[in-house]
Amino acid sequence: MFTYGELKAGQRILIQGASSGVGSFAVQSAKAKGAYVIGAASTTNVVYLDQLGTL
């Protein structure tokens, strides 16, 4: 994300499977860099994605 994708503050990123272990780590890492994170997951995990602060 940061090395190969060159993600920077203010950019947008879509993370598929954002409620999984790796996905939630990716969400938190991207948010720590100042990116706007859009998380995709099943409808049963919408509340969790909201708690993570995804759009």
N, CA and C atoms as a LAMMPS dump frame, in Angstrom:
ITEM: TIMESTEP
0
ITEM: NUMBER OF ATOMS
165
ITEM: BOX BOUNDS ff ff ff
-5.0000000000000000e+02 5.0000000000000000e+02
-5.0000000000000000e+02 5.0000000000000000e+02
-5.0000000000000000e+02 5.0000000000000000e+02
ITEM: ATOMS id mol type element x y z
1 1 1 N 0.816 -1.18 0
2 1 2 C 0 0 0
3 1 3 C 0.867 1.254 0
4 2 1 N 1.831 1.277 0.859
5 2 2 C 2.631 2.486 0.988
6 2 3 C 3.856 2.458 0.088
7 3 1 N 4.493 1.296 -0.026
8 3 2 C 5.701 1.194 -0.833
9 3 3 C 5.374 1.104 -2.311
10 4 1 N 4.579 0.106 -2.694
11 4 2 C 4.292 -0.111 -4.109
12 4 3 C 3.154 0.769 -4.606
13 5 1 N 2.163 0.983 -3.78
14 5 2 C 1.017 1.798 -4.181
15 5 3 C 1.225 3.278 -3.95
16 6 1 N 2.242 3.627 -3.195
17 6 2 C 2.59 5.009 -2.879
18 6 3 C 1.407 5.788 -2.31
19 7 1 N 0.683 5.174 -1.365
20 7 2 C -0.458 5.82 -0.729
21 7 3 C 0.011 6.999 0.107
22 8 1 N -0.662 8.133 -0.081
23 8 2 C -0.3 9.355 0.633
24 8 3 C -1.531 9.935 1.323
25 9 1 N -1.304 10.83 2.245
26 9 2 C -2.398 11.486 2.962
27 9 3 C -3.32 12.189 1.98
28 10 1 N -4.616 12.083 2.234
29 10 2 C -5.607 12.739 1.396
30 10 3 C -6.098 11.905 0.227
31 11 1 N -5.412 10.816 -0.085
32 11 2 C -5.851 9.95 -1.176
33 11 3 C -6.945 9.015 -0.683
34 12 1 N -7.675 8.448 -1.635
35 12 2 C -8.734 7.489 -1.304
36 12 3 C -8.266 6.082 -1.635
37 13 1 N -8.71 5.124 -0.816
38 13 2 C -8.359 3.728 -1.054
39 13 3 C -9.566 2.851 -0.729
40 14 1 N -9.791 1.847 -1.568
41 14 2 C -10.838 0.856 -1.331
42 14 3 C -10.172 -0.408 -0.82
43 15 1 N -10.622 -0.887 0.324
44 15 2 C -10.085 -2.121 0.886
45 15 3 C -11.2 -3.154 0.904
46 16 1 N -11.045 -4.18 0.084
47 16 2 C -12.023 -5.266 0.035
48 16 3 C -11.737 -6.216 1.195
49 17 1 N -12.776 -6.723 1.818
50 17 2 C -12.588 -7.607 2.975
51 17 3 C -12.072 -6.839 4.172
52 18 1 N -12.529 -5.604 4.326
53 18 2 C -11.998 -4.713 5.355
54 18 3 C -12.295 -5.165 6.779
55 19 1 N -13.228 -6.082 6.953
56 19 2 C -13.551 -6.535 8.309
57 19 3 C -12.737 -7.751 8.74
58 20 1 N -11.919 -8.285 7.84
59 20 2 C -11.072 -9.431 8.203
60 20 3 C -9.875 -8.946 9.016
61 21 1 N -9.094 -9.856 9.507
62 21 2 C -7.918 -9.485 10.288
63 21 3 C -6.936 -8.64 9.501
64 22 1 N -6.586 -9.104 8.31
65 22 2 C -5.651 -8.364 7.461
66 22 3 C -6.301 -7.081 6.957
67 23 1 N -7.584 -7.17 6.608
68 23 2 C -8.3 -6 6.106
69 23 3 C -8.395 -4.89 7.135
70 24 1 N -8.705 -5.239 8.381
71 24 2 C -8.807 -4.209 9.417
72 24 3 C -7.444 -3.593 9.718
73 25 1 N -6.384 -4.386 9.605
74 25 2 C -5.03 -3.834 9.754
75 25 3 C -4.741 -2.846 8.63
76 26 1 N -5.141 -3.192 7.411
77 26 2 C -4.939 -2.302 6.267
78 26 3 C -5.73 -1.009 6.441
79 27 1 N -6.958 -1.123 6.945
80 27 2 C -7.782 0.068 7.196
81 27 3 C -7.087 0.979 8.196
82 28 1 N -6.654 0.423 9.312
83 28 2 C -6.022 1.227 10.355
84 28 3 C -4.71 1.843 9.876
85 29 1 N -3.941 1.104 9.092
86 29 2 C -2.673 1.62 8.572
87 29 3 C -2.91 2.769 7.604
88 30 1 N -3.891 2.607 6.721
89 30 2 C -4.19 3.657 5.746
90 30 3 C -4.729 4.905 6.438
91 31 1 N -5.583 4.725 7.44
92 31 2 C -6.105 5.869 8.178
93 31 3 C -4.993 6.584 8.939
94 32 1 N -4.03 5.831 9.455
95 32 2 C -2.906 6.438 10.166
96 32 3 C -2.069 7.307 9.236
97 33 1 N -2.054 6.966 7.946
98 33 2 C -1.335 7.766 6.95
99 33 3 C -2.14 8.974 6.497
100 34 1 N -3.422 9.044 6.906
101 34 2 C -4.261 10.177 6.535
102 34 3 C -5.077 9.963 5.275
103 35 1 N -5.222 8.713 4.851
104 35 2 C -6.006 8.411 3.652
105 35 3 C -7.485 8.299 4.006
106 36 1 N -8.333 8.534 3.013
107 36 2 C -9.769 8.297 3.146
108 36 3 C -10.015 6.845 2.77
109 37 1 N -10.544 6.06 3.689
110 37 2 C -10.676 4.622 3.481
111 37 3 C -12.129 4.243 3.221
112 38 1 N -12.344 3.533 2.132
113 38 2 C -13.636 2.948 1.81
114 38 3 C -13.486 1.456 2.039
115 39 1 N -14.283 0.92 2.944
116 39 2 C -14.182 -0.496 3.28
117 39 3 C -15.328 -1.287 2.692
118 40 1 N -15.024 -2.438 2.125
119 40 2 C -16.038 -3.335 1.572
120 40 3 C -16.039 -4.627 2.372
121 41 1 N -17.236 -5.037 2.789
122 41 2 C -17.391 -6.285 3.54
123 41 3 C -18.854 -6.696 3.468
124 42 1 N -19.184 -7.814 4.072
125 42 2 C -20.569 -8.286 4.065
126 42 3 C -21.441 -7.371 4.925
127 43 1 N -22.74 -7.445 4.697
128 43 2 C -23.669 -6.582 5.428
129 43 3 C -23.663 -6.85 6.929
130 44 1 N -23.272 -8.027 7.335
131 44 2 C -23.229 -8.334 8.77
132 44 3 C -22.089 -7.612 9.481
133 45 1 N -21.141 -7.077 8.732
134 45 2 C -19.979 -6.411 9.332
135 45 3 C -19.997 -4.895 9.162
136 46 1 N -21.13 -4.335 8.763
137 46 2 C -21.222 -2.895 8.526
138 46 3 C -20.944 -2.097 9.798
139 47 1 N -21.457 -2.543 10.918
140 47 2 C -21.244 -1.831 12.182
141 47 3 C -19.757 -1.812 12.531
142 48 1 N -19.076 -2.923 12.336
143 48 2 C -17.637 -2.995 12.615
144 48 3 C -16.861 -2.029 11.721
145 49 1 N -17.22 -1.962 10.437
146 49 2 C -16.537 -1.038 9.531
147 49 3 C -16.781 0.406 9.951
148 50 1 N -17.975 0.697 10.432
149 50 2 C -18.273 2.038 10.922
150 50 3 C -17.403 2.363 12.134
151 51 1 N -17.209 1.395 13.01
152 51 2 C -16.358 1.597 14.186
153 51 3 C -14.903 1.83 13.788
154 52 1 N -14.483 1.209 12.687
155 52 2 C -13.119 1.421 12.201
156 52 3 C -12.956 2.792 11.551
157 53 1 N -14.08 3.408 11.189
158 53 2 C -14.023 4.741 10.593
159 53 3 C -13.94 4.748 9.086
160 54 1 N -14.393 3.673 8.455
161 54 2 C -14.389 3.654 6.991
162 54 3 C -15.578 4.435 6.462
163 55 1 N -15.483 4.831 5.197
164 55 2 C -16.589 5.55 4.55
165 55 3 C -17.573 4.584 3.975
